[in-house]
Amino acid sequence: MENHPIAPHPIIGWEQTTPVPDGHQFNSYLQARNGRLFFKDLDLTNLFTGDGVDQGLGRTLPSPLEIVYLPLIRRQIGQMNAIFEEAIAEVGYDGRFLYAYASKANAAEEVIRTTLGAGAHHEMSSTIDVDIARLMRARGLLPPERMVICNGFKAAGTLYAANIVQFKDEHANLIPVLENLDELAPLLTSGKPFDVGLRQKAYGPNLTEAAMENANSRFGMHLADIWKAADYIAAAPNLTLTMYHAMVGSQMIDKAAFVDYLKPGIEVYARLRRRYPTLQIFNFGGGMPVAMTLDFTFDYRAFARRLLTTLQEICGRYGVPVPDVMGEFGRYTTTDHGAHLFQVIAAKDNNSDLPWYIINGSIMSSFPDSWALGEHFICLPLNHLDRPFQQVQLGGITCDSDDVYPPKQSAAPLYLPVETDGLYLGFFGIGAYQEMLGGVRGSKHCVLPEAYELIVDRDGPNGWRANGWREDRFQFEILHGQTPQDVLENLGYRAAGDAATR
Ligand SMILES: Cc1ncc(COP(=O)(O)O)c(C=O)c1O
């Protein structure tokens, strides 16, 4: 956390008993208008009630409801590209910035189609990811010049290794990044002309090369193997070393520490570059933080400047040219675009310290990090914002004692309107990892069916452009939720006399 005093707890919503003032802007995309919450210009309550302005949906939707707001993905990519472009000009950096989307954060079709449409390179981690890229390529959504970076374990004999070798025929700009020496063999024997990356062993706050060497990390290679791999690649007629991968961790919230942790990797890059002039890209992987609560800020501009000047300093010291800089943005790309909306179906006092509000879905299976990691997400009412608030605790509809919010160990208070009649609420900032961890379709905790999903876009290929939002009308796509029959069939139930369905 930077640029403001450290809050005693994460701010997850409205923290007062008084109503929210009209026009109050909670963050860059959530605003109170006439007692209701708007997601950019979308009246969220209207999706359920149909009252107020006609938003072009043509129907109401059942709750719970997942919202996917694609223009925010474009905004994130556009903003980070602009930040690095500015920093490159400011510090006179002689290299490019390359934005890659880390697809593990959210592999849904509408997300991948949007990141590719916004010009992002593509990072992947498993064999099905290759199939996704193949489909995107066949649809013309993955242009030939776009880099596809293959991270993850891909030893000889695995489906992933074979699929990468196969996909090379369809997409030339494919860069496997070696996690391990044994990943070299399938590339060597393929005879195909691969650009290759090397991933260093580094995870967490490894401030020196020695600490990096001793880090307890299942990712990447230690130094001796990095050099060995580089030698093998240089000797192979079909392989070219082009990328160095130095991811240090996830959600790096201190910009100075983030760059400091990258320094040993930059040193190794520079030394390798002296011996292997084909090396051209320094990839810092993921870790770019993003606000999941209302108090979090991060100075992205300062981070970009600091990273570029550090690269200049270290490469200058070794007498090698600065590299192109790549980041693999997972959480940063997709956190904001996803929300999950619920209705409060019961309020009970039960002689508890705080009243319980019960929602018509599960907190723990909708965003598992809230109970598994005690992670905070933004939680706000969709209506009654112009009424008094009170501190409450929220319960999901499952029978699980962990299905609560705020997380059990949290000090963050949650305030919601006292009036619970027809009250809807939303969790925001849940677009990264949560859906992939909770699973799509299938069977869920307490056999709750999966919610409807509303994909929202705005006219044209860019709902958001570098010079601001387009005020075009919304485009909606509805994905139906699971029916009771879907859930039953998935679990192997069938009507008497019917054949088993699985
Ligand atoms: C190799 C690699 N790149 C990128 C990412 C994305 O990280 P983040 O979501 O912090 O951007 C991850 C996440 O685990 C990763 O393992």
The ligand as a Gaussian input file, in Angstrom:
#p B3LYP/6-31G(d) Opt

LIG

0 1
 C        4.418000     -17.889000     -14.902000
 C        3.312000     -16.987000     -14.458000
 N        3.097000     -15.844000     -15.139000
 C        2.105000     -14.990000     -14.783000
 C        1.281000     -15.264000     -13.700000
 C        0.201000     -14.288000     -13.371000
 O        0.401000     -13.705000     -12.141000
 P       -0.511000     -12.474000     -11.675000
 O       -1.905000     -12.959000     -11.609000
 O        0.062000     -12.114000     -10.346000
 O       -0.349000     -11.400000     -12.691000
 C        1.479000     -16.436000     -12.948000
 C        0.619000     -16.728000     -11.800000
 O        0.732000     -17.672000     -11.083000
 C        2.519000     -17.318000     -13.341000
 O        2.747000     -18.457000     -12.677000

